Amino acid sequence: MQQIKKKLEKYWIPHIDKNLWWGASVKDYENEILEILQNGKQAIAIELRGAGEWKFKQVLSIDHHGESAKNPASISQVLKLIGVEPSLEDELIAANDRGY
């Protein structure tokens, strides 16, 4: 997650990070997500449980754990979404992260 945050900051992409522990949920960001959606913008949950459920069905989920294990590492998904080629460091982090 640190590398994702670093990339978002490098490319001036707005994001919200409450620095919550592993297992955080979209419900932990409910007010922020609903405000984003009400403003007609796309909310994207990175490694947050519950994206796509009930009132969060419009939230795009980026994850590669559990049911999403078939997906590329989250850093790879984020970089593809923002149109940035991964650096060697990004690729090494993605390879390491896929192991978990």
C-alpha positions in Angstrom: 0.0 0.0 0.0 2.9 2.3 0.7 4.1 2.1 -2.9 0.6 2.8 -4.2 0.3 5.8 -2.0 3.7 7.0 -3.2 2.7 6.7 -6.8 -0.7 8.5 -6.3 1.2 11.3 -4.6 3.8 11.5 -7.4 1.1 11.9 -10.0 -1.1 14.2 -7.9 -4.0 11.8 -7.8 -6.3 12.6 -4.9 -6.7 9.8 -2.4 -7.8 9.2 1.2 -5.8 7.0 3.5 -6.8 6.7 7.2 -3.8 4.3 7.8 -6.1 1.6 9.1 -4.9 -1.9 9.9 -5.2 -4.9 7.6 -8.8 -6.0 7.1 -10.2 -2.4 6.9 -13.6 -2.1 5.1 -15.3 0.4 2.8 -17.5 1.0 5.8 -14.5 2.6 7.5 -14.6 5.2 4.7 -18.3 5.4 4.3 -18.7 9.1 4.6 -15.9 9.9 2.3 -17.0 7.3 -0.3 -20.6 8.6 -0.3 -19.4 12.2 -0.7 -17.3 11.1 -3.7 -20.2 9.3 -5.3 -22.6 12.2 -4.6 -20.1 14.5 -6.5 -20.4 12.2 -9.5 -16.9 10.9 -9.2 -15.7 7.3 -9.2 -14.7 5.9 -5.8 -12.0 3.3 -5.9 -11.3 1.0 -2.9 -7.8 -0.4 -2.7 -7.6 -3.5 -0.6 -10.8 -2.7 1.4 -13.4 -5.3 2.1 -17.0 -4.7 1.1 -16.5 -2.8 -2.2 -19.4 -3.8 -4.5 -21.8 -4.6 -1.7 -25.1 -2.8 -1.1 -24.6 1.0 -1.0 -21.0 0.5 -2.2 -21.9 -1.3 -5.3 -20.6 1.6 -7.4 -17.2 1.4 -5.8 -14.5 0.0 -8.0 -12.5 -2.6 -6.0 -8.8 -3.1 -6.5 -7.5 -6.1 -4.6 -5.7 -9.4 -5.1 -6.5 -11.2 -1.8 -9.1 -13.9 -1.0 -11.8 -14.0 -3.7 -9.7 -11.6 -5.8 -6.6 -13.8 -5.8 -6.9 -14.2 -9.6 -6.2 -10.5 -10.1 -2.7 -9.0 -10.6 -1.1 -7.4 -7.5 -2.9 -4.2 -6.4 0.0 -2.0 -7.3 -0.1 -3.4 -10.9 -3.9 -2.7 -11.1 -3.5 0.9 -9.9 -0.7 1.7 -12.3 -2.7 0.3 -15.2 -5.7 2.3 -14.1 -3.7 5.6 -14.0 -1.8 4.8 -17.2 1.7 4.5 -15.7 4.3 1.9 -16.7 5.6 0.1 -13.6 9.2 0.6 -12.7 11.5 -2.2 -11.7 10.8 -1.4 -8.1 7.0 -1.6 -8.7 7.4 -4.9 -10.4 9.5 -6.3 -7.5 6.9 -5.1 -5.0 4.1 -6.6 -7.1 5.9 -10.0 -7.3 6.5 -10.0 -3.5 2.9 -8.9 -2.8 1.4 -11.7 -5.0 3.0 -14.1 -2.5 0.7 -12.9 0.2 
